[in-house]
Amino acid sequence: MKYFFLAYLAVALLVVGVLGFRGDKFSQAPLEVFPDMDSQDKLKGQKPSGFFADGVGSRKPVMGTVPRGADSGVLPIEFGAGRTGYYFTGALGDKFGNGMPEELKLESTEDSRALLTRGREMYDVNCAICHGESGNGKGVINQFEGAMKGNIANLLTDPFKQVAAPDGYIYEVISNGKGLMGGYKHNLPVRDRWAIVAYLRALQASAK
Ligand code: HEC
């Protein structure tokens, strides 16, 4: 009899222990002996996330992202492939135009300053190696033997100032290159090319 009660108690405990609290909610996290990667830092589609300042989990693609499998015909508009108009070509009719295109939306001094800052960044990254940080054509490439040495345009001289070389022309040279210089239309979005034009004018104005 004694053993029957002990066994009965053991079975009762087991049944309650295994089935009794199924489906109940607990306020504390369960004791996980084997976590099995149950909790991970990850983003779920369409779900909010505390990680980003705006609380949105789904992010937009980075500016200038090219869709996988895109051929040259469907490059994003930022690179201007196949587009017409001053903003994309630098040309007004059959001449190169002067002035910043309205698509840049330069409405305040702040806007212009931001464009120049961007222009400086992009110039220093892409152009300074050859044309020099000041634009004088004496970038580090001149220290090496080769076709470039001594043949890089000094952009601070008259032929490249606004009268002889309009803004649209400089934009065109950046886009498609000239002579020994390669073009940047596949590397630099349209807006960045104009930013460089603006920065180049600033370099010229400050070179006295
Ligand atoms: C790899 C070196 C190199 C880089 C990088 C380079 N250039 Fe040039 N650039 C040259 C050379 C060399 C010339 C002279 C071209 C010629 O007449 O053969 C030139 C010429 C020019 C000209 C004058 C075109 C003319 O009418 O003769 C401009 C304007 C110019 N570059 C702007 C830029 C800008 C802006 C960048 C950055 C986006 C840049 N370059 C990057 C090498 C370079």
Boltz pocket constraint, residues with backbone or C-beta under 6 A from the ligand:
constraints:
  - pocket:
      binder: B
      contacts: [[A, 122], [A, 123], [A, 126], [A, 127], [A, 128], [A, 129], [A, 130], [A, 131], [A, 141], [A, 148], [A, 151], [A, 152], [A, 153], [A, 155], [A, 159], [A, 160], [A, 170], [A, 173], [A, 174], [A, 178], [A, 179], [A, 180], [A, 181], [A, 182], [A, 184], [A, 196], [A, 200]]
      max_distance: 6.0
